[in-house]
């Protein structure tokens, strides 16, 4: 009889351990870009993007996360976000590190998130000025 009770307690113990292990898995698994949904960021510096967009000789770079996608767009000020409609694209990655390749690999880059900012790096972008390529562009969260 004691062997049967011991077996029952051992089984309950193992079920408890597996339950805790499985419930912690969701909390520790890497999260996708969705964790940043609703966030908008603006660059700390301005850039001359007038070669591609004549109205933006002095522009801040804005980044928006919506519905698990990312958009980047310039604006002439750092207080009002531009209209991102139609500019969202898919990224790959998890946690804080993401990559993107859009327009048949013409625009390629990375995003690295922190609690208060995102660092954007274009490795290819034919419309961007040379000063924006292979440079860390820090964009702080806009509340």
Secondary structure as the mmCIF struct_conf table of DSSP 4:
data_model
#
loop_
_struct_conf.conf_type_id
_struct_conf.id
_struct_conf.beg_label_comp_id
_struct_conf.beg_label_asym_id
_struct_conf.beg_label_seq_id
_struct_conf.end_label_comp_id
_struct_conf.end_label_asym_id
_struct_conf.end_label_seq_id
HELX_RH_AL_P HELX_RH_AL_P1 UNK A 2 UNK A 28
BEND BEND1 UNK A 29 UNK A 29
HELX_LH_PP_P HELX_LH_PP_P1 UNK A 30 UNK A 31
HELX_RH_3T_P HELX_RH_3T_P1 UNK A 33 UNK A 36
TURN_TY1_P TURN_TY1_P1 UNK A 37 UNK A 38
STRN STRN1 UNK A 40 UNK A 47
TURN_TY1_P TURN_TY1_P2 UNK A 50 UNK A 52
BEND BEND2 UNK A 53 UNK A 53
TURN_TY1_P TURN_TY1_P3 UNK A 54 UNK A 55
BEND BEND3 UNK A 57 UNK A 58
STRN STRN2 UNK A 59 UNK A 66
TURN_TY1_P TURN_TY1_P4 UNK A 67 UNK A 68
STRN STRN3 UNK A 69 UNK A 75
BEND BEND4 UNK A 76 UNK A 76
BEND BEND5 UNK A 78 UNK A 80
TURN_TY1_P TURN_TY1_P5 UNK A 85 UNK A 86
STRN STRN4 UNK A 89 UNK A 89
STRN STRN5 UNK A 92 UNK A 94
TURN_TY1_P TURN_TY1_P6 UNK A 95 UNK A 96
STRN STRN6 UNK A 97 UNK A 102
TURN_TY1_P TURN_TY1_P7 UNK A 103 UNK A 106
STRN STRN7 UNK A 107 UNK A 113
BEND BEND6 UNK A 115 UNK A 116
STRN STRN8 UNK A 117 UNK A 124
TURN_TY1_P TURN_TY1_P8 UNK A 126 UNK A 127
BEND BEND7 UNK A 128 UNK A 128
HELX_RH_3T_P HELX_RH_3T_P2 UNK A 130 UNK A 132
STRN STRN9 UNK A 133 UNK A 133
TURN_TY1_P TURN_TY1_P9 UNK A 134 UNK A 134
BEND BEND8 UNK A 135 UNK A 135
STRN STRN10 UNK A 137 UNK A 142
#
